Amino acid sequence: MPHVQVETFRLFIQYVYTGKLLLQDSGVFEMMTLAADLGVEDLRSACEDHVTSTLSVESACTLLAAAMEIQDRPGGKSASSFMERCIAFIGDNAADCVKTNAFLNLPKEALIKLISSDFLCLEEEEVWRCALAWAKQRAGVTQPTAHWTEEERARVCHHLSPLMQHVRLLLIDSAVFAEEVEPTGAVPMELSLERYRRAALHAAPPPAPRHDTDKRTQPRLAVNMFTGSLILQQEKSAFQAVINNWCGTPKQSWRLIFRASTHGYSAQAFHSHCDGVAPVLLLVQCSRGEVIGGYSEARWAAGGAGGYIPAERAFLFALSEPPARYTLLKKAFALCYHPDCGPIFGAGADLLISNNCNTNSESYSNLHSYGDQLAPASLASDYNFTVRDYEVFTYKHN
């Protein structure tokens, strides 16, 4: 097996003979591939568990580099899904991940993979600064741009050059472009001219239509407002802004307090994490992939008449195309508390998540207290449904 590092094979043999496993982030994917090739299922599973349990701000870039290094080797396809998981994690936590030494030591191909993503949650000025910091690290240059020698400038530009087509320079603020980007000498002349031509027309590029393939004018998801969500990821990230606009606070950040796939699908697990918390925002991913949910300024708590809890502001929603919101009509029935059920909105019940909702079809939606006469009968495509996962958030600073 010429594609396997000697140290990885030594640790593999040690595991086979002793059952002892010593894994390092830099070698875990190679070990996973080796285990899959040789049919050692318990070792392959242990490698997957290691990646899942250790993925963090500190380890994400190291794991991404390791996954990319072996994905094209014989048998390396097992690392591809983990590579995408690392990219998604770094995108969601970009502001912290880019500050690590592991980010500065990423291989060029891994960095390009990140800065090409629409879901790298950074303003474009910060994407540029990260790319520049990486290039300076590679070039061994520590001085600010104004103090570079011509030889240092050439070294930095050599490393910046393959990155330039992936940084969306046309979206960068004009002052930052003039003060930080152009002085590096890394911007092709024709791109500088186009940038200044746009500025002269007082036309910062508008958000590109979805069918436009020119990424230079497509804003990224600049801020991840639902940190930790597994439901509002990737192509569903755009709904973050939709929900915040519905709530009336476009820049609101949310704190995850409960995820069924992590904390448990039982009613008891839900109530132990969510009772007494307000405001609340519920995201439900049904087994077919559709996402529905609700918001209320009130909290789930025992003691109300019939279990009902009033609120002035609440709504339900379906994140379809186009997304739809259904406002609260009967304010006395905003929420409902039942110890043997998960979250309940309305007296319909307009949305009820059952106990152990991932193993039955007892969850349902019957719009009654929310929505007008034109509203559909149910938020979901079916009256009853099975839940793949659900998450509950509250305001980040609560």
C-alpha positions in Angstrom: 0.0 0.0 0.0 2.4 2.7 -1.2 -0.2 5.5 -0.7 -0.2 5.0 3.1 2.2 6.8 5.4 4.5 4.6 7.4 3.4 6.1 10.7 -0.3 5.5 9.8 0.3 1.9 9.0 2.3 1.4 12.2 -0.6 2.7 14.2 -3.0 0.5 12.2 -0.9 -2.6 13.1 -0.8 -1.5 16.7 -4.6 -1.3 16.7 -5.0 -4.7 15.1 -2.8 -6.4 17.7 -3.5 -4.5 20.8 -6.9 -2.8 20.3 -5.3 0.5 21.3 -6.0 3.5 19.0 -4.0 6.7 18.9 -5.5 9.1 16.4 -4.2 12.5 15.4 -6.2 15.1 13.4 -3.7 15.2 10.6 -3.8 11.4 10.0 -7.4 10.4 10.9 -8.7 10.4 7.3 -5.8 8.3 6.0 -6.5 5.8 8.9 -10.2 5.9 8.0 -9.4 5.1 4.3 -7.1 2.3 5.3 -9.7 0.8 7.6 -12.3 1.0 4.9 -10.0 -0.6 2.3 -9.2 -3.5 4.6 -12.7 -4.0 6.0 -11.9 -3.1 9.6 -15.3 -1.6 10.3 -14.9 -0.8 14.0 -11.7 1.2 13.3 -13.4 3.1 10.4 -16.3 3.9 12.8 -13.9 5.0 15.5 -12.2 7.4 13.0 -15.6 8.9 12.1 -16.5 9.4 15.7 -13.1 11.1 16.3 -13.8 13.6 13.5 -17.3 14.3 14.7 -16.3 14.8 18.3 -13.2 16.8 17.8 -14.4 19.2 15.1 -13.9 22.7 16.6 -12.5 26.1 15.8 -9.0 24.9 16.6 -9.2 21.6 14.7 -11.4 22.4 11.7 -8.7 23.7 9.4 -6.3 20.9 10.2 -9.0 18.3 9.5 -9.9 20.0 6.3 -6.3 19.9 5.1 -6.1 16.2 6.0 -9.3 15.3 4.2 -8.3 17.1 1.1 -4.9 15.6 1.0 -6.2 12.0 0.7 -9.6 12.4 -1.1 -8.0 11.8 -4.5 -5.9 8.9 -3.3 -7.0 5.3 -4.0 -9.9 4.7 -1.5 -9.9 8.3 -0.4 -13.6 8.9 -1.3 -14.6 8.2 2.3 -13.1 11.6 3.3 -15.2 13.7 0.9 -18.3 14.0 3.1 -16.1 15.0 6.0 -14.4 17.6 3.9 -17.8 19.2 3.1 -18.6 19.0 6.8 -15.4 20.8 7.7 -16.0 23.5 5.0 -19.5 24.1 6.4 -18.2 24.3 9.9 -15.5 26.8 9.0 -18.0 28.8 7.0 -20.4 29.1 10.0 -17.5 29.9 12.3 -15.3 31.8 9.9 -14.6 34.8 12.1 -12.9 32.6 14.7 -11.4 29.9 12.4 -9.4 32.4 10.4 -7.6 33.6 13.5 -6.0 30.2 14.1 -2.5 29.1 13.0 -4.0 26.2 11.3 -5.8 28.5 8.9 -2.5 30.3 8.0 -1.0 26.9 7.3 -3.7 25.6 5.0 -2.6 24.3 1.6 -3.4 26.6 -1.3 -6.1 24.2 -2.6 -7.9 24.1 0.8 -7.8 27.9 1.1 -9.2 28.3 -2.4 -12.0 25.9 -1.5 -12.9 28.1 1.4 -12.8 31.5 -0.2 -14.7 30.3 -3.2 -17.7 29.3 -1.0 -20.8 31.4 -0.9 -21.2 30.3 2.7 -18.0 31.7 4.2 -19.6 34.0 6.8 -17.3 37.0 6.3 -17.6 40.5 4.8 -15.6 40.6 1.6 -13.1 43.0 3.1 -12.3 40.3 5.8 -12.0 37.6 3.1 -9.3 39.8 1.5 -7.5 40.4 4.7 -7.5 36.6 5.4 -6.1 35.9 2.0 -3.4 38.5 2.4 -2.4 37.2 5.9 -2.1 33.7 4.4 0.1 34.9 1.5 2.3 36.9 3.9 2.7 33.8 6.1 3.7 31.7 3.0 6.1 34.4 1.8 7.7 34.9 5.3 6.8 38.6 5.3 5.7 40.3 8.5 5.9 44.0 7.6 2.8 46.1 6.7 2.4 46.6 2.9 3.9 50.2 3.0 7.2 48.8 4.3 7.6 45.9 1.8 10.8 45.8 -0.3 10.2 45.0 -4.0 11.5 41.5 -3.3 9.0 41.0 -0.5 6.2 42.4 -2.7 7.1 39.9 -5.4 7.0 37.0 -2.9 3.6 38.0 -1.5 2.1 38.5 -4.9 3.3 35.1 -6.0 1.2 33.5 -3.3 -1.7 35.9 -3.8 -2.0 35.5 -7.5 -3.9 32.2 -7.6 -6.3 33.6 -4.9 -7.3 36.8 -6.7 -10.0 35.3 -8.9 -11.7 33.9 -5.8 -11.8 37.1 -3.7 -14.8 39.1 -4.8 -12.9 42.4 -5.2 -15.8 44.2 -6.9 -17.7 43.9 -3.6 -15.0 45.5 -1.4 -15.5 49.0 0.0 -13.8 51.6 -2.2 -11.8 53.0 0.6 -10.5 49.6 1.7 -9.7 48.8 -1.9 -7.7 52.0 -2.4 -5.9 51.7 1.0 -5.4 48.0 1.5 -5.9 46.1 -1.7 -4.4 48.0 -4.5 -1.1 48.9 -2.8 -0.1 45.2 -2.7 0.3 45.3 -6.4 -1.6 42.0 -6.7 -4.7 43.3 -8.5 -4.6 42.9 -12.3 -4.8 46.3 -14.1 -8.1 45.5 -15.9 -9.8 44.5 -12.7 -8.7 47.8 -11.0 -10.1 49.7 -13.9 -13.4 47.9 -13.7 -13.5 48.5 -9.9 -13.0 52.3 -10.3 -15.4 52.5 -13.2 -18.1 51.1 -11.0 -17.2 53.5 -8.2 -17.3 56.4 -10.6 -20.9 55.5 -11.5 -21.8 55.4 -7.8 -23.0 51.9 -8.3 -21.8 49.4 -5.8 -22.8 46.1 -7.5 -26.3 45.1 -6.6 -27.0 41.6 -5.4 -26.8 39.4 -8.5 -29.9 37.4 -9.6 -29.8 33.8 -8.7 -29.1 32.7 -12.3 -26.1 34.9 -12.6 -23.0 32.8 -12.7 -20.5 35.7 -12.1 -19.6 35.2 -8.5 -17.6 38.5 -8.4 -20.9 40.3 -7.9 -22.7 37.8 -5.6 -22.5 38.7 -1.9 -21.7 35.8 0.4 -23.7 35.0 3.5 -21.7 37.6 5.4 -23.0 36.9 8.9 -24.2 33.6 10.3 -27.1 34.7 12.5 -28.1 31.2 13.6 -24.8 29.8 14.8 -24.9 26.1 15.4 -28.0 25.4 13.2 -27.9 22.3 11.1 -31.1 23.2 9.4 -30.4 26.7 8.1 -27.2 25.7 6.3 -25.9 25.9 2.8 -28.7 26.6 0.3 -31.1 27.3 3.2 -28.8 29.9 4.7 -30.6 32.7 2.8 -33.7 32.1 4.9 -31.8 33.5 8.0 -32.4 37.0 6.7 -36.0 36.3 5.8 -36.8 35.1 9.4 -35.0 38.1 10.9 -37.0 40.5 8.8 -40.2 38.8 9.9 -39.0 39.3 13.5 -38.4 42.9 12.8 -34.6 42.9 13.6 -32.6 42.3 10.4 -29.3 41.8 12.2 -30.5 39.7 15.2 -28.2 36.9 16.3 -29.7 33.8 17.8 -28.5 31.3 20.4 -29.2 27.6 20.0 -30.7 26.1 23.2 -32.0 22.8 21.9 -31.5 20.4 19.0 -33.4 17.1 19.0 -30.7 15.1 17.2 -28.3 16.2 19.9 -30.4 16.5 23.1 -33.0 13.9 22.4 -36.4 13.6 20.6 -38.4 13.1 23.8 -40.9 15.6 25.2 -38.9 15.5 28.5 -35.7 16.5 26.7 -37.4 19.4 25.0 -39.0 20.8 28.2 -35.8 20.4 30.2 -34.0 22.7 27.8 -36.7 25.1 26.6 -39.2 25.8 29.4 -39.1 29.3 30.7 -37.0 30.7 27.8 -38.3 33.6 25.8 -38.5 34.6 23.1 -38.4 31.3 21.2 -37.9 30.4 17.6 -38.6 26.9 16.4 -37.2 25.3 13.2 -38.6 21.9 12.2 -37.1 19.8 9.4 -39.6 17.2 8.2 -38.6 13.8 6.9 -39.1 15.0 3.3 -36.7 17.9 3.9 -39.2 20.8 4.1 -38.7 23.3 6.9 -41.5 24.8 8.9 -41.5 26.6 12.3 -42.7 29.4 14.5 -41.7 32.4 16.6 -43.2 33.7 19.9 -42.3 36.4 22.4 -43.9 34.2 25.1 -42.4 31.1 26.8 -43.5 27.6 27.4 -44.5 27.1 31.0 -47.0 25.1 33.0 -50.0 26.7 34.7 -52.1 28.4 32.0 -55.8 27.7 31.5 -56.0 24.6 29.3 -52.3 24.8 28.9 -52.6 27.9 26.6 -50.2 30.8 26.7 -51.0 34.2 25.3 -48.7 36.5 23.3 -48.9 39.8 21.5 -46.3 38.8 18.8 -46.0 35.4 17.3 -46.1 33.8 13.9 -45.7 30.5 12.1 -43.9 30.0 8.8 -43.0 27.6 6.0 -39.6 28.1 4.3 -40.8 27.1 0.9 -40.3 29.0 -2.4 -41.6 31.7 -1.8 -41.4 31.6 2.0 -44.7 32.2 3.8 -45.5 33.7 7.2 -48.8 33.3 9.1 -49.4 35.8 11.8 -51.2 35.2 15.2 -54.9 35.9 15.0 -56.1 34.6 18.4 -53.6 36.0 20.8 -54.9 33.9 23.8 -53.6 30.8 22.1 -50.1 31.7 20.9 -48.5 28.7 22.6 -49.7 25.6 24.3 -47.9 23.6 27.1 -48.2 19.9 27.4 -45.7 17.8 29.4 -46.1 14.8 27.1 -45.5 16.7 23.8 -42.8 18.8 22.3 -43.4 22.4 21.2 -47.0 23.4 20.4 -48.2 26.6 18.7 -51.9 27.5 18.7 -55.2 25.8 19.5 -55.5 23.9 16.3 -53.0 22.7 17.2 -51.5 24.9 14.5 -48.2 23.1 15.0 -47.6 20.2 17.3 -44.3 18.2 17.6 -45.0 14.8 19.2 -43.0 12.9 21.8 -40.2 10.9 20.0 -41.2 12.7 16.8 -38.5 11.0 14.7 -40.0 7.5 15.1 -43.7 8.3 14.5 -46.1 10.4 12.4 -48.0 11.9 15.3 -46.7 15.5 14.7 -49.2 17.6 12.8 -50.2 21.1 11.6 -53.7 22.4 11.6 -53.8 26.1 11.1 -56.5 27.7 13.3 -55.1 30.4 15.6 -52.6 31.6 13.0 -53.1 32.7 9.4 -56.1 34.3 7.5 -58.7 32.6 5.4 -56.3 32.3 2.5 -53.8 30.3 4.6 -53.4 26.6 3.7 -54.8 23.9 6.1 -51.4 22.8 7.2 -47.8 24.3 7.3 -46.4 21.0 5.9 -47.3 19.2 2.7 -49.0 16.5 4.8 -51.3 17.0 7.8 -49.3 14.4 9.8 -45.5 14.1 9.4 -42.3 12.6 10.8 -39.6 14.9 12.0 -36.0 14.5 10.9 -34.7 17.2 13.4 -35.8 20.3 15.1 -34.1 23.2 16.8 -35.1 25.9 19.3 -33.4 29.3 19.5 -33.6 32.4 21.6 -31.9 35.8 21.3 -28.2 35.5 21.6 -27.9 38.1 24.4 -30.7 36.7 26.5 
